[in-house]
């Protein structure tokens, strides 16, 4: 039996066909992906086991029942409200909640507790886009649809490594370009990424140089007569002031040469069908909202919006960031895209909910919320389905702030996370495959997530957990839902009740769905009005949501370039990992591509620091430090660094990169500037390096330790500063008592040690130590675990005889290694397609194709760590 559901990862919203046995494939009928899945989506079946799951409520580390846990949470929140007012409590939610969960949490906080202190990790993802949309359009409206990517003649990707972060959309664009080679693609990014290989032009913009770039474009459009004067006159306010600000901007502040600017401006001006796709490189900035409006200004000035193949397009990083926006899941929004500051909107929502109170002002946004935790203003905190002690900037400060809250609740699927370890109460939530509801993707398409697995232990869906707590606080009549369908119908009915305000979000046509119709709901793009038809696109003929029906162009000022004397730190994602790896970290093949925290650094900077490939680098903000594997590459500019954000304290001793990212935020959106940290870098003076392969889980120890799942158990990369290390004592520290037999080989001349631990004839652990970064076939060592091969063969660190060593993994979907690909190239494979025919690499999700292309171009080696 198979179930049609939706992927729980990024905002693309791919359809998935899932089976209870873990078989996963793409849904060829789903309009978001037409059967394509990325490496993460393809590996979903490897993440649904119960290892590490939270299966019962825990209070103070002791298992308890739901009645006791629910009563305690309700009592503590009620006491905090009674003694300190509703502003003393807060909810921090997640774009991984389903819309029904989000709706109930928002209703509880804003309409019954009576404060707006509910924010979400979506604040880290797309808040600047929301603010930019509202300033320009009067509402948080995404104008276009994925089909525009195929209709466009020019696609401009700004601050978006689409190939790694939204691989299915990247492959959709690649297929469109292959079908229409005349389509052109521009990639605007300080880094040269996997996405750059698809581009006809890569613009290595300076950090935060986007406003200068697009202000310069607006000035060029006006000077070259490309402004659509009729559209502007009929549908746009603020053109003159926006243009004046653009003329006052020096496009050189973008960091680009005059030649590159001229080429880009000519391409954009001379192509009517332009889609500008932007993501975190735009949003995660202290001027993120201005960046968004600089982009929107260019589309509004030319009328290139709302028609096939043209418009600005924000792609979200979270699976249900859009659904959260629809129900008012941000601290400065009401449900249905209504405004907290508008008394009529507040009154209407309160009347619909028949609630006893209503928030009257925006609440605390994410960064400020945890500052309020630190200074004692928040007395009770509820964190739902997210890990802020890792994902927020100043992650150690956030962890300390959570510790300072008198009462903290965490709802999660995992028994241990960095945030959950700080909680007074843990509540077991149902996970993907176990719960049912809806999500909305980046193109406003609502899709069903359906359960295909039994709910384990005492876990409950989030909407049910929240409703039970609300009932225990005395509001059971308003939260008496029996199913997610009940919640969805109320959500849709609220949409119908708010129609007099003429907002963009309207799903009133779904308010009367029966349970069976809800279960069978096909993917549908909103608006879905009660009468008539919805629309795929907005604003081709105006119809904006400001009171006069016109859009607003905003005068935006480019920030002055900053020379700090420190490194500029850019953070982001890996191709095969998701957020803090509580889910993707379970899938061994997703950890084989880049298995430990690393930092990309320009070879010139690495040389200046004395850093060789695979040595370790220390990054410091003056207060905290992170230790990462160095990856010298000219993909980053001199003075720039890039590090992924996935590693937690439970995965790496000092790999949590957000501990060294400061808390600067956009003053309008509240979104933190996770792309523009400033750090100092130095060489980690390791006296020894190690690699461990073993059967059992490893807790990170040593000065440097990064652990990852493997097909046979676990692996760990290690390093330390002690002058000497006892291999047997270290192995015992890492894996426990060495019962059984131990074989040790040491070489005094080279300073290397190799130790094997066997129990009942089976190899349980292998540890390799060296004064230099360990060189061996990691795949061979990992494969030996659990086998009864002689210790001597395992300790060789390489395959015996003619057995090939696959090398570091390049294609996670098909488990193809670098050495496999090099052999195929030596045998005559001269194209990405030929490599796929020979090895299977790139034939599933295609996210590794840029690296395959790089392998065929000696100047652009694939982005894999040294073996």
Order of alpha helices (4+ residues) and beta strands (2+ residues): beta-beta-beta-alpha-beta-beta-alpha-beta-alpha-beta-alpha-alpha-beta-alpha-alpha-beta-beta-alpha-alpha-beta-alpha-alpha-beta-alpha-alpha-beta-alpha-alpha-alpha-beta-alpha-alpha-beta-beta-beta-beta-alpha-alpha-alpha-beta-beta-beta-beta-alpha-beta-beta-beta-beta-beta-beta-beta-alpha-beta-beta-beta-alpha-alpha-beta-beta-alpha-alpha-alpha
